[in-house]
Structures are given as structure tokens and as C-alpha cells.
Amino acid sequence: MTWRRRNAAKQTDRAVSLRPWTSRSRKTGRKTMTTIAFIGLGNMGNPMAANLVKAGHTVNGFDLMPENLVVAKEHGVVVMANAVAAVKDADVVITMLPAGKHVLSVHEDIAPKAKKGALFIDSSTIDVESARKAHAIAARHGLLSVDAPVSGGTGGATAGTLTFMAGGSKDAFAKAEPILKPMAGRIVHCGDDGAGQAAKICNNMILGISMIGVAEAFVLAEKLGLSHQALFDVASTSSGQCWSLTTYCPVPGPVPTSPANNGYRPGFAAALMLKDLKLSQEAAQGAGAVTPLGAEAAQLYALFNAQGNAGADFSGIINFLRGAPA
């Protein structure tokens, strides 16, 4: 074999080694897909797991709620008796859980039982400190890990168009990226351990603040006799343009797909917005950052939730603002 042919062979071998979690049979040419454990099959986790099944992966799933397991089974997920059983033979473990304490508890339980060389991906939205502790648990057991919270809501989870904000080493991210692709519209490597959570917290603070600003503008427009459509037509093509206006308009009419046209049925519940705003304020306090608008947004969403609106879409804050005293 000539040097050139030997070098080409080495480059081919290296390229194959960089395509994690898939291989190609020399006899059939078919891809051998990954076995994935998915723990936390709620409103977000179930459609995410379904997209992994559609991509050809074997997904072993577990959730504490029996009704979630019924839905998961209908999507082709192999339902397991517990989290440890789910991770036993998995190459990748994905968690989608409510809070940092749940993530850490599950990681402590499953990391010692995980397959050697498995990759842990946590897509929960949690505080940065807990995310870094979860990475440390994985590292203690010789496992690579990524914190990869998402943006896009249940609609994005179903459509496979979520934005993943990933934190972790370059090696861990390289292995996580092809696993995330069937669930994603965009995947961004934000930095080292915890950077994904930091990006998610900052992004959702912007979202909460901007939605309140847009809602306030529509409330003022109503008082001034300006129609919703007129304000939308101006602001959506002017300096007031933002996602909260053009994609998620808080009044019925201008954006037919927004929750305002469906009784504020949640795409992203007010309770989740309050959770994220609280996380932003905890992070701001810990980092010594001044975020007065973030703090005010957290207070307004706390009041909105306290009035029985936790299950409504977060854009429904406009109804709270309409009823607030002048």
C-alpha cells in the first residue's frame, strides 16, 4: 500500500470514529442505531422520545406517572420498570425532569449502574449550580455529560424543531449532537459545564420581560382606541419588533397560531415562566448582576400565577395587566 493510500485509510478510520453512536454494517450498509434511556416522559419528554424512535433509535423510557408511560408506549418507547432498568443497556441517557433536586437524585441513582462509556444528556431546565453538580456526578463515574435545556415548547418538541443550548466538553458535545438532531431545529454549543443552563436562563428572562412589554403596549393601545391589528402592523415592521409580538402575539387575530387564539391554552405555561424567572434571579444574585426588569417580571408572573393562572399560557399575562389598578 502506498503512503497516499495508507494516509487516506487513516483519515477514513478517523472520520468513522468521530461519528458517535452510529455505525454502518459492511455487509448490509445499514446504520446500527443507538439505545437511549429517556427518563421523564411528560409534556416535553414524550414527544422528544417519539422523535428519537422515528429516527430509528431504541428508546427505553421511564416516568413516575403511569399515564405518561401509556403515551410513551404508543409512540414506540420500550417502557421500563424503573430508571435503573432503563439505563442498564443504554449508550445515551437523557433526562427531562422538573427541578435540580430531581436531576441530582436521579443521577446519583443511575450513574453507578450506567453502561461504561455512556453519555448523559440533561435537557431539564435547572439552576446552573445543580447542572454543574450533575456533570460532576457523571465524571465521578467516568461518563461524559452535557447539560442541554431546550427552547420551543411542546410544539417544538412535537415538530422536532427545538433549540438545544448545550454545555459541556467538546468531546461530550460531539457525541451528543447527532443524538439531539432528530429533536432539534438548532443546536448551539454554549461552552463548558453549566453553560447551556446559563444560556436558557438568560434567554427566558428576555422572553418574560419582552412579553410583558408587548402586553403592556396592547393594553395601552386598547385604552387609546387603537386596534390590535393596527398596532401589530406598525410594531411588527418597526423598532418594536420581537418574537413575543410577531410569533407569540398576546392578543387574538394578528398571529393565528398564537395561544391567544386558543383561550391561552399553554404552549409554555405561566408556571414554567415563573420557574425560569426565579432561576434567573437566583443566578443574578449569585453572580452579582443587576437585573431590575428581570426582578419585576418575576414579581408580575408570581402575582399572575397566584390568581390561578399557573396552567395558562404565559402570554395570558395581558389579562392580568388589563385588570391591574392604574
N, C-alpha and C positions, 0 to 999 in steps of 0.2 A: 504494500500500500504506500502510495506517495505521501510526502508531507502534507500536500494540499488536501488530499482525500482524508488523511488522519485528522487534520485540523477541522475539516467540515464535519466529520463524525463526532468530534468532541463538542463542537458548537451545537449539533443536533441533540446530543445527550444532555447538554446543559439546558437547552430550551425546554426539553421534556421535564427536567427536574424542577423548572420554575413554574410549571402548570400544576399547581397543587390540587389534590383531591379528585383528579380525573386521570384516567389512563386509557390507552387505546389498544385493544387486542390485535396482535399481528395476524391472527387467523381470520377474525370477523371484521376488523376495522371499527367495531362499535365501542362507544365510550362506556367505561365502568364507572358508575356514579357513586356518590358519597352516601354513607349512612350518617344521618343527622339526628341528634336528640333535640327536641324542641319542648322546653319547659315553660309553661304559661300560655295557654291557648284561649285567651279571652278575645275581646273585640278586635284587637290588633294581631295577636298571635295566631289565631285560627286562619285568617286569610293569608298571612305571611307563610305559614306552614303549607297551605294549599298550593301556593305558587312554587314552593320547593318541590312538592310532589309532581306538579305539572312539568317541572324541569327535568324530571327523571330520577330525582334523589329518593332514597328510602328515608322516611321520616318517622322516628319513634317518638311519640308525644305523651306528655303527662300534664294534667291540670288537677287542682283540688276540687273543681266544680264538675260534677258528673255530666251536666248538660253541655258543657264545653267539649267534653270528650265525645259525646254523641255527634256533635257537629264535626269535630275533627275526623272521626271515623268515616263520615260521609264524604269528606274531602280526600280520603285515601291515606290518612295518617294511621300508622300502627299504634294503637292505644296500649300503653304500658301501665303496670300496676302502681308504679311509683317512680320518682325521679331517678333513683339509683339504677333501677332496671332499664330505664330509658337510655342512660349514658353508657351502660356496660360495653356495648359493641360499637359505639358511635365514634366516627372520625372527627365530627364537629358537634359542639354543644351550644345551642342558642337559648338564652333566657330572655323572657319578656314578662317582668314582674312589677308589682305596684310601687315598691319603695326600696331604698338602700338596705334596710334591715332584712328584707326578704331575699334580696340578691346575695347578701353575705351569708345568710343562713343556708341557702341552697348551695352556694359554692363550697362552704365548709363540708356539707354532706356529700356532695358528688365528686369533688376534685380527687379525693383519695381513691375513688372507685373508677375514675375515668380511664379510658384506653391510653396506653403510652403514646405520646405524640399528638394527642387530641388538641384541637383548637377550641377555646372558649370565646363565644361572642355574646356580650350582654347588650341587648337592644332596649332595655328598660331606660326610663328617664329618672335618674337619681342624682344625688349630690356628688360633687367631684371627689370629696374625701372617700366616700364609700366606693366609688368607681376604682380609685387607686388601691384601696384595700382588697377589692375583688381581684385586681391584677396581681397583687402580692400573694394571695391565696393560690392562684393558678401557678405562679412562678415557683412557689414553695414545693409544688408537686411536679415541677418540670414541664409545665404546659404553657404554650403560647396563648395570649389572650388579647382581645380587642373590646373596648367599650364603643358601641355603635348605636346610639339613640337615633330615632327617626323623626322626620317631619313629613306630613302629608295626610295624617288622619286615616280613618277607616276606609275612605275612598281610595287613597293612595295604596293602602295595604292590599285592598282587593284588586286594584288595577295593576299592581306591581310597579308603581311609579314613585315609591318612597325616596326621600333623600336621606342617605345614611351619613352621619357625621362620626368619623371613626378616630379613635385614639389608641395608640399602641405602637409597638416597634414596627420598623419597615418589613421585617420578616413576617410578623403576625398579620399585618395588613395585606401583604402579598398573598397569603393563604386565605384570608377572609374575603377578599374582593370577588373571586369567582363564585363563592357561596352566596354573597349578597346580591349579585347581579339579577337573578330571577325575581327578586322582590323590589328592585330599585329602578328609579329613573335617573338618579345621580348618586355617586359615592365619592365622598371627599375625605382624604386623609388629613386630619386637622393637626396632628402632632403626636406626642408621646402619651403615656398612660393618663387618662382622665381628660384629654383634650376634646374628645367627642362630646362628653357631657358639658364641658365648658362652652363649646360652640352652641349646643342645644339650649342651654340656659340663657345665653346672650340673645340668641335668635328669638326665643319665645318671649323674652322681655320686650324686645322691639315689637313683636306681634301684639302683645297685650296693650302696650301703650298706643300703638297706631290704631287699633280697633276702637279704643275709647275716643281718640281724636276724631276718627271718621264718624262715629256715632254722635258725638257732640255737634259736629258740623251739620248733620242731617236734622238733629233736634232744633238747632238754631234756624236752619232753612225753613222748617215747618212753621216756626213762630213768625218768620218774616214773609210767609206766603209764597216761598219758592218751592216748586215741585221737586220731588225726588229725582225725576229724570233730568230736569234742567241742571241741578247741582252735579249729578253724575256726569252728564255730557261735558260740563266745564272742567270739573276736577280730574276726571279720568284722562284728560288730554292736556292737563296743566301741571303746575308745580305741586298740587295736592295729590298727584297720582301715587298710589301704593297698593300692595297686594290686598290689604284689608278692604279697599274700595273696589278695585277692578275685578278681583276674583271672588271675594267673600263679602260683597256689599251687604250691610246690615239691615237694609230695607227691601221689601218685595219689589220686583219689577225689573230694575236695570240689569241685574245678573241672574237669569232664570235658575241657574244651578246652585245659588247660594241658599243656605239653610233658612234665610228669611222667607223664602217662598214655600217652605215646608213646615211652617209653625215652629221654627227654630229647633227642629229635631237635630240632635247633635251630630256633627261631623267631628267636632272637637269640643267636648263638654266643658262647661264653666268650671266644674270641679278640677279638671285637669289643668286648665289655665291657671287657676289659683295655686295649685300644687307647684307649677313651674315658676310662677312669680315669687312664691315663697322661697323656692330654691335659689332664685336669682338674688334675693335679698340676703339670704344666709351667706351666699358666696361673696356678695358685695361687702358685707360686714367683716367676713374673714379676711378679705383681700384689702380692706381699707379703701374701697371705691365709693364714690359719691354717686348715688342713683336716685335722685328725688322723684323723677317721673315713674321709675320702676316701683318705688315705695308707694306712691299714690295709687298706681294701677293695682297693686296688691291689695290695698285697703278697699278700693271700689269693688273689686271682684269678691272680696271677703263679704262685703255687705250684700252683694247680688246673690251669692251662694246662700247666705243666711236667710234670705227671703224665700227660700225653697226652690231656687233655680239651679242647683248644682248639676242636675241632669239635663238642663237645656244647653243649646249651643252657646259658646262664649260670645258670639255676636249679638245674642239677645240682651247684652248689657245696655243696648239702646233703650229698651223698655224700662229699665231701672232709671236711666238718665231722664227719660220723659216724666217720670213720677217724682224725681228728686225736687226738693223745695228750691226755689230760686234764691 
